[in-house]
Amino acid sequence: NKYDIFLSSIEENRAKTFSKKIKSKIKMGINLEGSFKEKQIRPDDLEKICVSIKQKFQDITIVIVSHPNRREKTKKMILKMDLEGVMLSYDTKNILDLAALINELDFIISPDTSIVHIASAFNKPIVSIHENNELSYTLWRPTSSISKTIFSQSKYGIVDYKVSEVIDHSCKIIKAIEEKI
């Protein structure tokens, strides 16, 4: 029920260099996309999540994780939000580069995708967004000791999940992280 990921010093050093530049107390990651377009956090939902979290927690940086082929599109979304403390991750070259980045973050929000499993391998707190499919969830659920899954109404994709639930559960996890720091 647990995953292992082995990183080289190259990936670890790259992620640590990026992480050290972030001066806030908490570093949160948001992954925007899953394996197909119905498993994507829409730009308006991303903005609601970021605005709500930044209003409640000033000493947090939100790192947006993007597929290498969609970095420009993601950068435009971030610029449009115009929120201090929301930034694009560095350009991850491969899955191990991405895993090293996830290891440097304190908390992750993600659709059901490999990032949920990477975060679980490092036992990172996670809020996952999953389609309403019990078998899929049973097979692919997060295994982190602190996790919450928000289910969409749809059995195919996350097109109709409750953003307010993502925000509420994220805030609870962030408060718990703050108490430990």
C-alpha positions as CSV (number, residue, x, y, z in Angstrom):
1,N,0.0,0.0,0.0
2,K,3.0,2.3,-0.1
3,Y,5.1,3.6,-2.9
4,D,8.9,4.2,-3.1
5,I,10.7,6.7,-5.3
6,F,14.4,7.0,-5.5
7,L,15.9,10.3,-6.6
8,S,19.4,11.2,-7.7
9,S,21.3,14.0,-6.2
10,I,20.8,16.0,-9.4
11,E,17.0,16.0,-9.0
12,E,17.2,16.6,-5.3
13,N,19.7,19.5,-5.6
14,R,17.6,21.2,-8.3
15,A,14.4,21.0,-6.2
16,K,16.2,22.1,-3.1
17,T,17.7,25.1,-4.9
18,F,14.2,26.1,-6.1
19,S,12.7,25.5,-2.6
20,K,15.3,27.6,-0.8
21,K,14.3,30.7,-2.9
22,I,10.8,30.5,-1.4
23,K,10.9,32.3,1.9
24,S,7.3,31.6,3.1
25,K,6.6,29.2,6.0
26,I,4.5,26.8,3.9
27,K,5.1,25.7,0.3
28,M,1.9,24.3,-1.3
29,G,1.7,22.7,-4.7
30,I,-1.2,22.6,-7.0
31,N,-1.2,20.2,-10.0
32,L,-3.6,21.3,-12.6
33,E,-4.0,18.3,-14.8
34,G,-4.6,14.6,-14.9
35,S,-4.2,12.2,-17.8
36,F,-7.0,13.6,-19.9
37,K,-8.8,16.9,-20.2
38,E,-11.8,16.0,-18.0
39,K,-9.3,15.6,-15.1
40,Q,-8.1,19.2,-15.1
41,I,-8.6,22.0,-12.6
42,R,-10.2,24.8,-14.6
43,P,-8.6,28.3,-14.5
44,D,-11.6,29.8,-12.7
45,D,-11.5,27.0,-10.1
46,L,-7.7,27.5,-9.7
47,E,-8.3,31.2,-9.0
48,K,-11.0,30.5,-6.4
49,I,-8.7,28.1,-4.6
50,C,-5.6,30.4,-4.7
51,V,-7.6,33.5,-3.7
52,S,-9.3,31.8,-0.8
53,I,-6.1,30.2,0.5
54,K,-4.1,33.4,0.2
55,Q,-6.8,35.4,2.0
56,K,-6.6,33.0,5.0
57,F,-2.9,32.3,5.0
58,Q,-0.4,35.1,4.2
59,D,2.8,33.1,4.9
60,I,2.2,30.6,2.1
61,T,3.5,30.2,-1.4
62,I,1.4,28.3,-3.9
63,V,3.5,26.6,-6.6
64,I,1.6,25.7,-9.7
65,V,2.9,22.5,-11.3
66,S,2.4,22.3,-15.1
67,H,3.1,19.8,-17.8
68,P,6.2,21.0,-19.7
69,N,4.2,21.5,-22.9
70,R,1.7,23.8,-21.2
71,R,4.0,26.0,-19.2
72,E,3.2,29.2,-21.3
73,K,-0.6,28.6,-20.9
74,T,-0.1,28.1,-17.1
75,K,2.1,31.1,-16.8
76,K,-0.6,33.3,-18.4
77,M,-3.2,31.9,-16.0
78,I,-1.0,32.8,-13.0
79,L,-0.3,36.3,-14.4
80,K,-4.0,36.9,-14.9
81,M,-4.7,36.0,-11.3
82,D,-2.2,38.6,-10.2
83,L,-1.7,37.1,-6.7
84,E,1.4,37.6,-4.7
85,G,2.8,34.3,-3.6
86,V,1.5,32.2,-6.5
87,M,4.1,31.0,-8.9
88,L,4.9,28.6,-11.6
89,S,7.2,25.7,-10.7
90,Y,10.6,25.3,-12.4
91,D,10.5,23.4,-15.6
92,T,10.6,19.7,-14.6
93,K,12.3,17.7,-17.3
94,N,11.0,14.2,-16.3
95,I,9.0,12.4,-13.7
96,L,11.9,12.2,-11.2
97,D,12.4,15.9,-11.5
98,L,8.7,16.4,-10.7
99,A,9.0,13.9,-7.8
100,A,11.9,15.9,-6.3
101,L,9.8,19.1,-6.5
102,I,6.9,17.4,-4.8
103,N,9.2,16.2,-2.0
104,E,10.2,19.8,-1.3
105,L,6.6,21.0,-0.9
106,D,4.6,20.8,2.3
107,F,1.1,20.0,0.8
108,I,-0.4,19.1,-2.5
109,I,-3.7,19.6,-4.3
110,S,-4.2,17.4,-7.4
111,P,-6.6,15.7,-9.6
112,D,-6.3,11.9,-9.5
113,T,-3.0,11.4,-11.3
114,S,0.5,10.3,-10.8
115,I,1.2,13.3,-8.6
116,V,-1.2,11.8,-6.0
117,H,1.0,8.7,-5.9
118,I,4.3,10.7,-5.8
119,A,3.0,12.8,-2.9
120,S,1.9,9.6,-1.2
121,A,5.4,8.1,-1.6
122,F,6.8,11.0,0.4
123,N,3.8,11.0,2.8
124,K,2.9,14.5,1.9
125,P,-0.5,15.8,2.9
126,I,-2.8,15.9,-0.1
127,V,-6.3,16.9,-1.2
128,S,-7.1,14.8,-4.3
129,I,-10.0,15.4,-6.7
130,H,-11.4,12.1,-8.0
131,E,-14.1,11.1,-10.4
132,N,-17.1,9.4,-8.8
133,N,-15.8,5.9,-9.4
134,E,-15.5,3.6,-6.4
135,L,-13.3,1.0,-8.1
136,S,-10.9,3.5,-9.5
137,Y,-10.7,5.2,-6.1
138,T,-10.1,1.9,-4.3
139,L,-7.2,1.1,-6.6
140,W,-5.7,4.6,-6.9
141,R,-6.5,6.5,-3.7
142,P,-3.9,8.5,-1.9
143,T,-2.0,6.6,0.8
144,S,-0.5,9.6,2.7
145,S,-1.3,9.6,6.4
146,I,-3.0,13.0,5.9
147,S,-5.3,13.0,2.8
148,K,-8.8,14.0,1.8
149,T,-10.4,13.1,-1.5
150,I,-13.1,15.3,-3.0
151,F,-15.4,13.4,-5.4
152,S,-17.0,14.9,-8.4
153,Q,-20.6,14.0,-9.3
154,S,-19.3,12.6,-12.6
155,K,-18.1,9.1,-13.1
156,Y,-15.8,10.3,-15.8
157,G,-13.5,13.1,-14.9
158,I,-13.7,15.9,-12.4
159,V,-15.9,18.3,-14.3
160,D,-18.4,18.9,-11.4
161,Y,-16.6,18.7,-8.0
162,K,-17.2,21.2,-5.3
163,V,-14.4,23.8,-5.2
164,S,-15.6,24.9,-1.8
165,E,-14.8,21.4,-0.4
166,V,-11.3,21.6,-1.9
167,I,-10.8,24.9,-0.2
168,D,-12.3,23.9,3.2
169,H,-10.2,20.7,3.5
170,S,-7.1,22.4,2.2
171,C,-7.4,25.1,4.9
172,K,-7.8,22.4,7.6
173,I,-4.6,20.7,6.4
174,I,-2.7,24.0,6.2
175,K,-3.8,24.8,9.8
176,A,-2.5,21.4,10.9
177,I,0.8,22.0,9.1
178,E,1.1,25.5,10.8
179,E,0.6,23.9,14.2
180,K,3.5,21.5,13.6
181,I,5.9,24.2,12.4
